Amino acid sequence: MKHILDGMTETERRRVKWVAVGGVDADAPQSIFDRSNFKGGGWTLDYMANSGNHMFLPEKFLERAAKARTDAVSGAGTIVRPGGVKNKRKK
């Protein structure tokens, strides 16, 4: 993941809102993905190191995003309205 962030331009990094890093080994600590290490970085970092149940990490990321009311794709906020909320149109 770090090599992807390293390969991005400053302008590209400014567009990133959420970085999810999961299943990494101990040789890749959370601090190396921190936005302060990358010029133009301004993202929210969601980090989960490798665990015995690493196959469930994607589901855990989605659960965290839902609890934070963050869209898991863009990191910009919810796209899908919570259940029961109707779209109000101006007339």
CYANA upper distance limits for C-alpha pairs under 8 A (distance plus 0.5 A):
  1 MET  CA      5 LEU  CA      7.12
  1 MET  CA     21 VAL  CA      7.66
  2 LYS  CA      6 ASP  CA      6.55
  2 LYS  CA     32 ILE  CA      7.99
  2 LYS  CA     33 PHE  CA      6.98
  3 HIS  CA      7 GLY  CA      6.57
  4 ILE  CA      8 MET  CA      7.02
  5 LEU  CA     13 ARG  CA      7.85
  5 LEU  CA     38 PHE  CA      8.20
  6 ASP  CA     38 PHE  CA      8.07
  8 MET  CA     12 GLU  CA      6.35
  8 MET  CA     13 ARG  CA      6.76
  9 THR  CA     13 ARG  CA      6.74
 10 GLU  CA     14 ARG  CA      6.79
 10 GLU  CA     39 LYS  CA      6.32
 10 GLU  CA     40 GLY  CA      5.37
 10 GLU  CA     41 GLY  CA      8.04
 11 THR  CA     15 ARG  CA      7.35
 11 THR  CA     40 GLY  CA      7.28
 12 GLU  CA     16 VAL  CA      7.51
 13 ARG  CA     38 PHE  CA      8.47
 13 ARG  CA     39 LYS  CA      8.20
 13 ARG  CA     40 GLY  CA      6.00
 13 ARG  CA     41 GLY  CA      5.88
 13 ARG  CA     42 GLY  CA      8.06
 14 ARG  CA     40 GLY  CA      5.57
 14 ARG  CA     41 GLY  CA      6.23
 14 ARG  CA     42 GLY  CA      6.80
 16 VAL  CA     41 GLY  CA      8.03
 16 VAL  CA     42 GLY  CA      7.67
 16 VAL  CA     43 TRP  CA      6.36
 16 VAL  CA     74 SER  CA      8.39
 17 LYS  CA     42 GLY  CA      7.20
 17 LYS  CA     43 TRP  CA      4.86
 17 LYS  CA     44 THR  CA      6.67
 17 LYS  CA     74 SER  CA      7.14
 17 LYS  CA     75 GLY  CA      5.71
 17 LYS  CA     76 ALA  CA      6.89
 18 TRP  CA     43 TRP  CA      5.43
 18 TRP  CA     44 THR  CA      5.25
 18 TRP  CA     45 LEU  CA      6.51
 18 TRP  CA     46 ASP  CA      7.98
 18 TRP  CA     74 SER  CA      7.45
 18 TRP  CA     75 GLY  CA      5.32
 18 TRP  CA     76 ALA  CA      8.34
 19 VAL  CA     43 TRP  CA      6.89
 19 VAL  CA     44 THR  CA      6.69
 19 VAL  CA     45 LEU  CA      5.45
 19 VAL  CA     46 ASP  CA      6.63
 20 ALA  CA     45 LEU  CA      6.55
 20 ALA  CA     46 ASP  CA      5.18
 20 ALA  CA     47 TYR  CA      6.37
 20 ALA  CA     61 PHE  CA      7.97
 21 VAL  CA     45 LEU  CA      8.17
 21 VAL  CA     46 ASP  CA      6.74
 21 VAL  CA     47 TYR  CA      5.30
 21 VAL  CA     48 MET  CA      6.77
 21 VAL  CA     49 ALA  CA      8.33
 22 GLY  CA     47 TYR  CA      6.38
 22 GLY  CA     48 MET  CA      5.23
 22 GLY  CA     49 ALA  CA      6.25
 22 GLY  CA     50 ASN  CA      7.25
 22 GLY  CA     57 LEU  CA      7.01
 22 GLY  CA     58 PRO  CA      8.29
 23 GLY  CA     48 MET  CA      6.85
 23 GLY  CA     49 ALA  CA      5.57
 23 GLY  CA     50 ASN  CA      4.40
 23 GLY  CA     51 SER  CA      7.43
 23 GLY  CA     54 HIS  CA      6.41
 23 GLY  CA     57 LEU  CA      7.72
 24 VAL  CA     28 ALA  CA      6.76
 24 VAL  CA     48 MET  CA      7.96
 24 VAL  CA     49 ALA  CA      5.59
 24 VAL  CA     50 ASN  CA      5.61
 25 ASP  CA     29 PRO  CA      8.35
 25 ASP  CA     49 ALA  CA      6.74
 25 ASP  CA     50 ASN  CA      6.08
 26 ALA  CA     49 ALA  CA      7.61
 26 ALA  CA     50 ASN  CA      8.23
 28 ALA  CA     32 ILE  CA      7.38
 29 PRO  CA     33 PHE  CA      8.34
 29 PRO  CA     49 ALA  CA      8.49
 30 GLN  CA     34 ASP  CA      7.39
 30 GLN  CA     47 TYR  CA      6.87
 32 ILE  CA     37 ASN  CA      7.44
 33 PHE  CA     37 ASN  CA      7.62
 33 PHE  CA     45 LEU  CA      7.95
 34 ASP  CA     38 PHE  CA      8.15
 34 ASP  CA     45 LEU  CA      7.32
 35 ARG  CA     39 LYS  CA      8.39
 35 ARG  CA     40 GLY  CA      8.42
 35 ARG  CA     41 GLY  CA      5.04
 35 ARG  CA     42 GLY  CA      6.10
 35 ARG  CA     43 TRP  CA      6.63
 35 ARG  CA     44 THR  CA      8.32
 35 ARG  CA     45 LEU  CA      8.27
 36 SER  CA     41 GLY  CA      6.97
 36 SER  CA     42 GLY  CA      8.31
 37 ASN  CA     41 GLY  CA      8.10
 46 ASP  CA     61 PHE  CA      8.19
 48 MET  CA     57 LEU  CA      8.08
 50 ASN  CA     54 HIS  CA      6.50
 53 ASN  CA     57 LEU  CA      7.86
 56 PHE  CA     60 LYS  CA      6.89
 57 LEU  CA     61 PHE  CA      6.67
 58 PRO  CA     62 LEU  CA      6.86
 59 GLU  CA     63 GLU  CA      6.72
 60 LYS  CA     64 ARG  CA      6.67
 61 PHE  CA     65 ALA  CA      6.65
 61 PHE  CA     72 ALA  CA      8.48
 62 LEU  CA     66 ALA  CA      6.61
 62 LEU  CA     72 ALA  CA      6.84
 63 GLU  CA     67 LYS  CA      6.73
 64 ARG  CA     68 ALA  CA      6.68
 65 ALA  CA     69 ARG  CA      6.44
 65 ALA  CA     70 THR  CA      5.43
 65 ALA  CA     71 ASP  CA      6.97
 65 ALA  CA     72 ALA  CA      6.33
 66 ALA  CA     70 THR  CA      6.52
 66 ALA  CA     71 ASP  CA      7.87
 66 ALA  CA     72 ALA  CA      8.34
 69 ARG  CA     77 GLY  CA      6.63
 69 ARG  CA     78 THR  CA      6.20
 70 THR  CA     75 GLY  CA      5.98
 70 THR  CA     76 ALA  CA      6.71
 70 THR  CA     77 GLY  CA      4.72
 70 THR  CA     78 THR  CA      5.70
 71 ASP  CA     75 GLY  CA      5.39
 71 ASP  CA     76 ALA  CA      6.47
 71 ASP  CA     77 GLY  CA      5.42
 71 ASP  CA     78 THR  CA      5.18
 71 ASP  CA     79 ILE  CA      6.65
 81 ARG  CA     85 VAL  CA      6.77
